[in-house]
Amino acid sequence: MNTPSQPSTRRNTIFIKKGLQLRYMVLIILSVLCGLAIMTFELTATLSDLFDTYPVLMQPLYDEFIPIAASFFYKIAIYLLFVVVISAFLSHKMAGPVYRFEQVCKAVSKGDFSQRVHLRQGDQFMELQDDFNAMMDRVEAEINKNKTTKS
């Protein structure tokens, strides 16, 4: 029985399954944007209420709002860039194992029952890997048992 070699601990490509990873990234980015929109709405509503209630006290803050807002939007742009990088990393941790499972399933469907899934430490689906490999051990044992019984 030949077992596949362990994959290297580092993948050379960032986008292994582009469609899956991009959908996952968009979901993360939209979630962050939604949170930012809610926070921005709450902040502007609170400032508006404060300005309506205390116009004399709030006037100096209102006069400084434009420079503060510009700085705020630059920081948000940097933050969103950071979110894109983090979401690419997180999607990679999910898409890599999905890709590996697909490759092993294709090999098994072609009749190579010695195939096993070997994921990197820290990847998602480690429990599924263990269950899949246990299932394949059982399938291979049954095949070998049937071969010896027929011989």
N, C-alpha and C positions, 0 to 999 in steps of 0.2 A: 504494500500500500504506500503510494507516494503522497506525502502531505505537502501542500503548498508552503512556500517560504513565508516567513513573517514579513509583513510590509515594513518599509523603513519607518522610522519614527517621525519623519518630516516629509510632507508632500511638497512637490515642486510647483504645483499649480494652485492658484487660489480658487478658481471657479471650476469645480469638478463636474457638477451638474448645474449648469447655468440657470436653467428655468426654475428649478427648485430653490436655488440659492437666491436668485433675484426676487422671487415671490416672498421668501422669508425676509429678505432685506427690506423690501417695500412694506411689509407688515410691521416690522420694527420701526422703520422711519415714520410711517403714518401714525403709529401709536405715540411716538415722541412728539410729532407735530400736533397731534390732537391735544396732548397734555400741555404743550406750549401755548396753543390757542386758548385753552381754558384758563391757564394762568394769566395770559395777557389780557383776556377779557375781564377777569376778576380784578387785576391790577388797575386797568383803566376805569372800571366801574367804581372801585374804591376811591381812586384819585378824583374822579368826577364828583362823587358824593362829598368828599372832603372839600373840594373847591367850591361846591355849591353852599356848603355849610359854613366854611371859614375862608371866604374869598381873600381877605386881607392877609391872612397868615399863609395861604397857599400861593399867592402871587409870585414870591421869589422862586418857589419850586417850579411853577409854571413857566417862568422866564428861562429857566435852565433846562427845561424839558427836552428841547430839540437836540442840544449837544449830548445829553444823557441818552436820548432815544437812539441817536446815531451810534454811539458806543455800544449800546445794548444790542442793536441789530448786527454789528460786527461780531460781537461775542456769540450771538445766536448762530451766525454763519459758521464760525469756528466750531461751535458745539455740534452742529449738524454734520459737519465734516467728520468729526470724531465719532458720531453715531454711525455714519456710513462705514467707517473703518471697523468699528466694533461689530456691526451687523454682518459685515463680510466675514470676519473671524468666526462669529457664532454660526453663521450659515455653513461655513466650511466644516465645522465640527459635526454638523448634522448631515450635510450632503455627502461627505466622504464615506461614512458608514453605509448610507443608502446605496451609493455607487458600488461599494464592496459587496454588499448583499446581492445586488443585481448581477455582478460578475460571477459570484459563486453559484447563484441560482441558474444562470445560463450554462455553466459548466456541468452542474448536476443534471439539468434537463437534457444534456447531450450524453448522459450516461456515466459521468465521472463522479461516483458516489464517495470518493475519498476527499473531496473538497470540503474545506472548513472555512469559516469566517474568522479572521484575525484582525481585530481593530486595535488602534493605537490607544495608549493610556490617555484618558481624558475625553475620548470620543463619546458621543451619545450612543445609546442602544447596546451597552455592554451586557445587560441582562438578556436581551434578545439574542445577542451573539452566543451566550452560554446555552440558552434554550435551543437555538438552531443547531449548534454543534452537538448537543446531546441528542437531538432528533436524528441528525445525520449519523451519529455513532450507532444509534438503534437501527436505522434503516440499513446501514452497511452490515451490521451484525446479522440482521435477518436475511439479507442477500447471501452472505457467506454461509449461514446456516442452511439455507435452501440449496446452495450449491453442493455442500457436503452431504446433504440428505439424498440428493439426486445421484450423486456419484457412487 
